[in-house]
């Protein structure tokens, strides 16, 4: 199966993931609505039970009061202090029972609200996980598409490069053949044969490997893929920062010292990114390279100044303090010499731990700039 067919199959599969995402959203809405409806029905049922319990409490209180009044009346105490106390006790008992019913209902409402919130949170979590799984799958599919696109473009670029080299080889062979024929014709003329060209083999003889195009831009003899592989191989062995520095240093030199063909340069960057390189702009390259190299300037200056100051009799603490100041000044001098703008200067300084306050002080004292 060719690149185009594979890419189309993957793109078609993405439509299915979009439909699944829509289906999950619908299921989530339905589940939330069901939970809210259940919560509403339960609340309505609690309201009914609440009014029933209150009415029942009132009825029970009235019945108990009636029974108490009859018992007191039978004993001739219907209007006594004991009867008044009994009525008071009945009112207190009713009030307590109604208060308990209210508290129970309030607590039940709180518990129901908490349960609804928990149910929604659980649904949100499940939805988020399912959406995450879908997104991860879509990202993988898109990554596969990008890889196939890159492979296809690389194969096409390699094919064109091979055709270009083949055309150059063929042109060179033709040129050599023309030279040989001219030389032969020139030899026949000197021995009395038919006259050939008077300049013999002095015709145009272009080099086989062209390095400069008609527009004046430079293209290395290696293909972009081969050059990228060589750059990556040369940067291997260092840590992440050292590897990034080695690649950016090479790209900077390519841009600064050669009028590199931009199509070739773009192809080179594309191939480097396939190896894991993260492309940055030329100003950021200058910042990274200048900052990285300035660290060794700092170290060398610090060691040299520290030895000198100690030999001159400075205390270790004072010697370290002065050596640090001199090293940082030398480091900032180096950065300034290797960037093009003050913004680049500030960024490169910040990247190696030099604060904005130190940068501003340097600008005032060395560059005579207030801001």
Residue pairs with C-beta under 8 A, 6 or more apart in sequence:
3 148
3 149
3 151
3 152
3 155
4 152
6 148
7 145
7 148
7 149
7 152
10 141
10 144
10 145
10 148
11 145
13 141
14 138
14 141
14 142
17 134
17 137
17 138
17 141
20 134
21 131
21 134
24 127
24 130
24 131
24 134
25 127
28 123
28 127
31 123
32 120
32 123
35 116
35 119
35 120
35 123
36 116
39 112
39 113
39 115
39 116
42 112
43 109
43 112
46 105
46 108
46 109
46 112
50 101
50 105
53 101
54 98
54 101
57 94
57 97
57 98
57 101
58 94
58 98
61 90
61 91
61 93
61 94
61 97
64 90
64 93
65 86
65 87
65 90
68 83
68 86
68 90
69 78
69 83
69 86
72 78
72 80
72 82
72 83
72 86
77 83
150 270
150 274
153 270
154 225
154 271
154 274
157 224
157 225
157 267
158 223
158 225
161 223
168 208
168 209
168 210
169 208
171 206
172 206
172 208
175 204
175 205
175 206
178 203
179 201
179 203
179 205
180 201
182 196
182 197
182 199
182 200
182 201
182 202
182 203
183 200
183 201
184 196
185 194
185 196
185 197
185 200
186 196
186 197
186 200
186 201
188 194
188 196
189 195
189 196
197 203
209 221
210 219
211 218
211 219
211 220
211 221
212 218
212 219
213 219
213 261
216 259
217 259
217 260
217 261
217 262
217 264
218 258
218 259
218 260
218 261
219 260
219 261
219 264
220 227
220 264
222 230
224 264
224 267
224 268
224 270
224 271
225 267
225 271
227 268
228 268
228 271
228 272
228 274
228 275
229 271
229 275
231 246
231 247
231 250
231 272
232 247
232 272
232 275
232 277
234 246
234 250
235 242
235 243
235 246
235 247
236 243
238 245
238 246
241 292
242 292
244 277
244 278
244 288
245 288
245 289
245 292
245 293
247 272
247 277
248 280
248 285
248 288
248 289
249 289
251 269
251 285
252 282
252 285
252 286
252 289
254 260
254 265
255 265
255 282
269 277
269 279
272 279
273 279
280 288
283 339
283 340
283 341
283 343
283 344
284 347
286 338
286 339
286 340
286 344
286 348
287 339
287 344
287 347
287 348
287 351
288 348
288 351
289 338
290 334
290 335
290 338
290 339
290 344
290 348
291 335
291 348
291 349
291 351
291 352
293 334
293 338
294 331
294 332
294 334
294 335
294 348
294 352
295 331
295 352
297 327
297 330
297 331
297 334
298 327
298 328
298 330
298 331
299 327
301 323
301 326
301 327
301 330
301 331
302 323
302 324
302 326
302 327
303 323
305 322
305 323
305 326
305 327
306 319
306 320
306 323
309 318
309 319
309 322
309 323
310 316
310 319
314 322
328 354
328 358
329 362
329 366
331 352
331 354
332 349
332 354
332 358
332 359
332 362
332 366
333 366
335 345
335 348
335 349
335 352
336 345
339 345
339 348
342 363
342 369
345 359
346 356
346 359
349 358
349 359
350 356
350 359
360 371
363 369
363 370
363 371
364 370
